[in-house]
Amino acid sequence: LATQNAPLYAIPGTPPSLHRSITGDAFAPRNPYCLEIDKVKQPPVFQVSPTHFAKTWLLDPRAPKVEKPERIQNLHNRLRRTGL
């Protein structure tokens, strides 16, 4: 992330089958940072800037406060420096 010509991060695992009903967040089984609620209920959408939205339980005021994975710490500043 935030490095030109760097390989993109791939989410491990396989996408869910579209032939089955999805319970909770479709990414939960593939997300090592998912919360228990992700497995049973879709997350709400939060506006994080005038032009960006995030669908995650981690932004809910009731969510536990967790340390961001190192991969995304200071991501906004890194993106600004590279002009992306």
TINUMI-771785 format. One line per 3 residues: their letters; for each residue x, y, z of N, C-alpha, C. Coordinates in Angstrom, 1 decimal, m for minus. Atoms other than C-alpha are relative to their C-alpha. Layout:
BEGIN
a> X Y Z X Y Z X Y Z; ...
***
This chain:
BEGIN
lat> 0.8 m1.2 0.0 0.0 0.0 0.0 0.9 1.3 0.0; m0.6 m1.3 0.0 1.1 3.5 m0.8 1.4 0.0 m0.6; m1.2 0.0 0.7 4.1 2.4 m2.8 m0.2 m0.4 m1.4
qna> 0.2 0.2 1.4 4.1 2.7 m6.5 0.7 m1.3 m0.5; m0.5 1.3 0.6 4.6 m0.6 m8.4 0.2 m1.1 1.0; m0.1 1.1 m1.0 4.4 m2.6 m5.2 m1.2 m1.0 m0.2
ply> 1.1 1.0 0.2 2.3 m5.8 m5.3 m1.2 0.3 0.9; 1.2 m0.3 m0.8 m1.3 m5.4 m4.1 m0.1 m1.1 1.1; 0.2 0.9 m1.1 m2.2 m7.1 m0.8 m1.3 m0.8 m0.4
aip> 1.1 0.9 0.3 m4.5 m10.1 m1.5 m0.6 m0.6 1.3; 0.7 0.5 m1.2 m7.1 m11.2 1.0 0.1 m1.6 m0.1; m0.1 1.5 0.1 m6.4 m14.9 1.8 m1.3 m0.7 m0.1
gtp> 1.3 0.8 0.1 m9.0 m17.6 1.2 m0.7 0.2 m1.3; 0.8 m0.2 1.2 m11.7 m17.7 m1.4 m1.3 0.7 0.3; 1.2 m0.8 m0.2 m14.7 m15.5 m1.9 m1.2 m1.0 0.3
psl> 1.1 0.8 m0.3 m18.0 m16.8 m0.6 m0.8 m0.4 m1.2; 0.9 0.4 1.1 m20.4 m18.7 m2.9 m1.2 0.9 m0.1; 1.2 m0.8 0.2 m23.1 m16.5 m4.4 m1.3 m0.8 0.0
hrs> 1.2 0.9 0.0 m25.4 m19.5 m4.4 m0.5 m0.3 1.4; 0.5 0.2 m1.4 m25.7 m19.5 m0.6 m0.2 1.4 0.6; 0.3 m1.2 m0.8 m27.1 m16.9 1.8 1.2 0.3 0.8
itg> m1.1 m0.4 m0.8 m24.3 m15.0 3.5 m0.5 0.6 1.3; 0.3 m0.5 m1.3 m24.6 m14.4 7.2 1.1 0.9 0.5; m1.0 m0.9 m0.5 m22.8 m11.4 8.6 0.8 0.6 m1.1
daf> m0.9 m0.7 1.0 m19.9 m9.7 6.8 0.6 m1.1 m0.9; m0.5 1.0 1.0 m19.0 m11.7 3.6 1.6 m0.1 0.1; m1.4 0.1 m0.1 m15.3 m10.9 4.3 0.5 m0.6 1.4
apr> m0.4 0.5 m1.4 m15.3 m12.2 8.0 0.8 m1.3 m0.1; m0.8 1.3 0.0 m14.1 m15.8 7.2 1.4 0.2 m0.5; m1.4 m0.2 0.5 m11.1 m14.3 5.4 0.7 1.1 0.7
npy> m0.5 m1.1 m0.7 m10.4 m11.5 7.8 0.6 m0.4 1.4; m0.6 0.3 m1.3 m7.9 m12.2 10.6 m0.3 1.0 1.1; 0.3 m1.1 m1.0 m9.1 m9.0 12.4 m1.5 0.1 0.2
cle> 1.4 m0.1 m0.2 m12.8 m9.7 12.3 m0.4 m0.2 1.5; 0.5 0.1 m1.3 m14.9 m9.3 15.4 m1.1 m1.1 0.0; 1.1 1.0 m0.1 m17.5 m11.9 16.6 m1.3 0.4 m0.7
idk> 1.2 m0.5 0.6 m20.3 m9.7 15.5 0.1 0.0 m1.6; m0.1 0.1 1.5 m18.9 m9.7 11.9 m0.5 m1.3 m0.5; 0.4 1.3 0.5 m19.8 m13.4 11.7 m1.5 m0.2 0.0
vkq> 1.5 0.2 m0.1 m23.5 m12.8 12.5 m0.8 1.2 m0.6; 0.7 m1.2 0.4 m24.4 m9.2 11.4 0.9 0.8 m0.9; m0.7 m0.9 1.0 m23.4 m7.0 8.4 0.4 1.3 0.8
ppv> m0.4 m1.2 m0.6 m21.4 m4.0 9.5 m0.7 1.2 m0.6; 0.6 m1.2 0.5 m22.9 m0.5 9.2 1.1 0.8 m0.9; m0.9 m0.8 0.8 m21.4 2.1 6.8 0.2 1.3 0.7
fqv> m0.4 m1.2 m0.7 m19.5 5.0 8.3 0.7 0.9 m1.1; m0.7 m1.0 0.9 m18.4 8.2 6.4 1.3 0.4 0.8; m1.2 m0.3 m0.6 m14.7 8.6 7.2 0.7 1.3 m0.5
spt> m0.5 m1.3 0.6 m14.0 11.7 5.0 m1.1 0.4 m0.9; 1.0 m0.5 0.9 m16.1 13.8 2.6 m0.2 m0.9 m1.2; 0.1 0.8 1.2 m15.4 11.3 m0.2 0.2 m1.5 0.3
hfa> m0.3 1.4 m0.3 m14.7 8.0 1.6 m0.9 m0.6 1.1; 0.9 0.8 m0.9 m16.9 5.4 3.4 0.7 m1.3 0.4; m0.5 1.3 m0.4 m16.0 2.3 5.4 m1.2 m0.8 0.6
ktw> 1.1 0.8 m0.6 m18.3 m0.6 6.2 0.8 m1.0 1.0; m0.7 0.8 m1.1 m16.8 m2.0 9.5 m0.6 0.3 1.3; 0.5 m0.2 m1.4 m17.9 m2.6 13.0 1.1 0.7 0.9
lld> m1.1 m0.6 m0.8 m14.5 m1.2 14.2 m0.3 1.5 0.2; 0.2 m1.4 m0.2 m15.8 2.3 13.7 m1.3 0.3 0.8; 1.2 m0.1 m0.9 m19.0 1.7 15.8 0.5 0.5 1.3
pra> m0.5 m0.5 m1.3 m18.7 3.6 19.1 0.0 m1.1 1.1; 0.0 1.1 m0.9 m19.4 0.3 20.9 1.1 m1.0 m0.2; m1.0 0.9 0.3 m16.6 m1.5 19.3 1.2 0.1 0.9
pkv> m1.2 0.0 m0.8 m13.5 m2.5 21.3 1.1 0.8 m0.8; m1.1 m0.8 0.6 m10.5 m0.2 20.7 1.1 m1.0 m0.3; m1.1 0.9 0.4 m7.9 m2.2 18.8 1.1 0.7 m0.7
ekp> m1.1 m0.6 0.7 m4.5 m1.4 17.5 m0.1 m0.4 m1.5; 0.0 0.2 1.4 m4.4 m1.0 13.7 1.1 m1.0 m0.4; m1.2 0.8 0.5 m2.4 m3.7 11.8 1.1 0.9 m0.5
eri> m1.2 m0.8 0.4 1.1 m2.4 11.1 m0.1 0.4 m1.5; 0.1 m0.2 1.5 0.3 m2.7 7.3 m0.8 1.3 m0.3; 0.9 m1.2 0.3 m2.3 0.2 7.6 0.3 1.1 0.9
qnl> m0.3 m1.2 m0.9 m0.8 2.4 10.3 0.6 1.1 m0.9; m0.4 m1.2 0.7 m0.3 5.9 9.0 m0.2 m0.1 m1.5; 0.2 0.2 1.4 m1.7 4.8 5.6 m0.4 1.3 m0.7
hnr> 0.4 m1.3 0.6 m3.3 8.2 5.0 1.2 0.9 m0.4; m1.2 m0.8 0.3 0.0 10.0 5.3 0.9 m0.6 m1.1; m0.8 0.6 1.1 1.8 7.5 3.1 m0.6 0.2 m1.3
lrr> 0.7 m0.3 1.3 m0.9 7.9 0.4 0.2 1.4 m0.4; m0.2 m1.4 0.4 m0.6 11.6 0.5 1.4 0.3 m0.5; m1.4 m0.2 0.5 3.2 11.5 0.1 0.2 m0.5 m1.4
tgl> m0.2 0.6 1.4 2.9 9.3 m3.0 m0.9 0.6 m1.0; 0.9 m0.7 1.0 0.2 11.4 m4.6 m1.1 m0.9 m0.4; 1.1 0.9 0.4 m2.3 8.5 m4.7 m1.3 0.5 0.5
***
